[in-house]
Amino acid sequence: MLLFRWTMLMLLLASAVSFMFWVGTGQERYKRWGLKTLKWTLIAAFGFFAVLILERVA
């Protein structure tokens, strides 16, 4: 559980840094990388919480 939380925090931080690079440089590759990172982080988080909810119900 702790490992998952730290992983999610680091991925969200990487996405935020990528967006800051995009704002600072204006290069679209940082924006694309940030959006991809954010998308997959949120998908993983939703999957994790779905498993937790299913464990509580069953």
C-alpha positions in Angstrom: 0.0 0.0 0.0 2.8 2.4 0.9 4.7 1.5 -2.2 1.6 2.3 -4.4 1.1 5.6 -2.7 4.7 6.7 -3.3 4.6 5.5 -6.9 1.4 7.5 -7.6 3.0 10.6 -5.9 6.1 10.3 -8.0 4.2 9.9 -11.2 2.0 12.9 -10.5 5.1 14.9 -9.6 6.7 13.8 -12.9 3.6 14.9 -14.8 3.6 18.3 -13.0 7.3 18.8 -13.8 6.6 18.0 -17.4 3.8 20.6 -17.6 6.2 23.2 -16.0 8.7 22.4 -18.7 6.0 22.9 -21.3 5.0 26.2 -19.9 8.7 27.3 -19.6 9.8 26.1 -23.1 6.7 26.0 -25.1 7.7 22.6 -26.6 4.7 20.3 -27.3 6.6 17.1 -26.4 6.6 18.0 -22.7 2.8 18.6 -22.9 2.2 15.2 -24.6 4.5 13.4 -22.1 2.7 15.0 -19.2 -0.7 14.1 -20.5 0.3 10.5 -21.1 1.8 10.2 -17.7 -1.2 11.7 -16.0 -3.6 9.5 -18.0 -1.9 6.3 -17.1 -1.5 7.3 -13.5 -5.2 8.0 -13.2 -6.1 4.7 -14.9 -3.8 2.8 -12.4 -5.3 4.7 -9.5 -8.9 4.0 -10.5 -8.0 0.3 -11.0 -6.4 0.1 -7.6 -9.4 1.7 -5.8 -11.8 -0.5 -7.7 -9.9 -3.5 -6.3 -10.1 -2.1 -2.8 -13.8 -1.5 -3.2 -14.4 -5.0 -4.5 -12.5 -6.4 -1.5 -14.7 -4.5 0.9 -17.9 -5.6 -0.8 -17.0 -9.3 -1.0 
